[in-house]
Amino acid sequence: MGVIAPDLANPPFNVMLEAFNSRAASAGIRILVVDTGGDADEEIEVSRSLQRHVDGLVLASPRMRLYMLEPQ
């Protein structure tokens, strides 16, 4: 499972990630986390790249729309 967050130094994202990781681990799922530093273009690039390598993707970004996630 991939998780993309814009800023892991931001406390709400830490809380979200800890909860997500705990639930995933209890289900035997490993997660891969990427911090994009708030760069919207990086979020798009990383999401497209990760889609080929993970079974699911959690995107914690208010900037992206569904059409931006379509593979190119």
N, C-alpha and C positions, 0 to 999 in steps of 0.2 A: 504494500500500500504506500503510495506517495503522498506527502503532505507539503504543500507550498504555502509559505507564510511571508508576508512582506517585511516583517521586522520582529525577530525573535527576542530582541531586547525589550520590546513593548510587553509589559506584564500581562495583559489579557491573552496574548498569544502563548505565553509560557503556561498559563493556567489551562488553556484549551489543549495545548500539546500534551501536557502531563495527563490530563483526563483521557484524551484520545489514545495515548500510548498505553495507559493502564488497561483500557477496555480491549484494545487490539491484542495486547500480550495475553490477556486472560482467554482470548479466543485462538491463541496460537499464531497470531498474525504479526509479522515484523513490519516496521514502518521505516521509510526513508524520508528524511526531512530536508527541505531546501529553504534557505533564507535568501530572498531576492533583494534585500536592502531597499525595498520600496520602489524598485525600478519596474514599471509596468511592462516595458518591452521584455525585460528579463523574465517576468512572470509568464508571458505568452510563450517565449522560447522554451523555458523549462517545462511548462505544461505539455507542450507538443513533444518534447524529447522524452519525458517520463512516461507518457502514454504507451510507448512501445516497450516499456520495461517493468511495468507494475500492473497488478490486477485491478487496482482502483486508485482514484486520485481525489484528494481533498484539497480544495483550493480556498484559502482564507483570504480572499481579495475582494474588496467592494468595487474595484475598478473594472473587473473583467465581465464580459457578457458571454453567454453561451456560444455564440457564433465565433468568438475569438479562439475557442478551444478546438475547432475543427482542424483535423490534420491537413497539412498542405502538401 
